[in-house]
Amino acid sequence: MDKRLSVLISPGNWDPKPWIIGLSASELIDEVHVWPTEANLDRVELLLVWQPLPEGVISKLPNLKFLSSMGAGVDHLLGDSQIPRDLPVMRIVDKFLAIDMTNYVLMSLMIYQRNYHQLVYNQKISNWDRIAYRKVKVGILGLGALGSHLANQLVNSGFEVYGFSRNPKKIEGVKTWSGTDLDTFLAQPEVLVNLLPLNDHTRDVLNYELFMKMQPGSYLINVARGGHLVEKDLIKALDEGLLKGATLDVFKQEPLPSDHPFWSRKDIIVTPHVASVTTPGSAINQVLENCANFLNNQPLAYLVDLERQY
């Protein structure tokens, strides 16, 4: 192939080394730069980004043709005035991300359903109490790539599954709602799993008003983005008994400050944004597929609609 691409990586707090090694090994790639750099970036046609784009990067890329998030999320790119509205923006749709996310949610559901904390406590006090468990109704807020994968696996695992999405979706074994039917959906499940994309329409969606519409004593699992949750509203809902508890993997501020009230609450499980982590090897392969598409004048895959914000 005569034509090869020059790439710039803006990795945020991620280690760029696996990306540099993986991209550089491909015959599609000519050179790989990592921001910040003093190198001449006039030839860069692809920009890979994690976390908010540093100010002034785009202005140094006069030949930029397309941009890709380094993960499934694109909220760090939405609303960024630096990015031209006609510039194609991609995201990572990785089967390993979906598998990891599903496994994390299954773990959280098992801990909840099987009263794991009580079992651990009972061991400490030598109490042989065979705690009964029952079938749990699970609602998934957001039926994109991750939510749909989770829904299918939960059905196969014997859960009663409900789903809500912006647009109608059909998933075998799952009762779904969309559009203006959110309130009807919220009344169904005992456990609510949030997998919505974060955008102007969904920011702060997990609030007191929403908790009021759920079954009394419900449980929340938030594995999407911290920006979805109004933290003070969750504490209020827990204190008032609207919710029984929550598992939270994402937060408005990360790392979560050591003095944050979530740390000390027995009704909240805190994990440090580990539910689903991009696997560089797999993600790089997807990026390279789009590089080949670009070089061969083929349509790019996994494009983000910046107007719809996902």
Secondary structure, DSSP 8 states (H G I E B T S, - for coil): ----EEEEEE-TTS--HHHHHHHHTSTTEEEEEESS--S--TTEEEEEE-SS--TTTGGG-TT--EEEESSS--TTTTT-TTS-TTS-EE----HHHHHHHHHHHHHHHHHHHTTHHHHHHHHHTT----------EEEEE--SHHHHHHHHHHHHTT-EEEEEESS----TTEEEEETT-HHHHHTS-SEEEE----STTTTT-BSHHHHHHS-TTEEEEE-S-GGGB-HHHHHHHHHTTSEEEEEE---SSSS--TT-GGGG-TTEEE--S-SS---HHHHHHHHHHHHHHHHTT---SSB--TTTT-
